[in-house]
Amino acid sequence: MALTRDFKETILARVQADPKFRDALLKEGVETMLAGDVDTGKAILRDYIKATMGFEQLGAETGASPKSLIRMFGPTGNPQARNLFAVLSCLQHHAGLTLRVTARAQ
């Protein structure tokens, strides 16, 4: 089911107004991908990118085409690790964050 425009506008407004929510959204996207739900993680990161720097600026900073980035984070996108990590590095830098992976016993 497609999300309504009102929901997407609400996320955009919240990301721009609440730095803690913005940072948590980036973290959640990465954690979701690491947990194996790549499609949901890509969707979260796509919303994060749209609400923060946008695909044009992300493309300029990573050297990738904005259209390629949009496809990469789309429902059928299958990003190469090199491209995905370049994007994550750029997003962290732009947000002023450093994400770290911590191992936990199950």
Secondary structure as UniProt FT lines:
FT   HELIX           5..17
FT   HELIX           19..34
FT   TURN            35..36
FT   HELIX           38..51
FT   TURN            52..53
FT   HELIX           54..62
FT   HELIX           66..72
FT   TURN            75..76
FT   HELIX           81..95
//
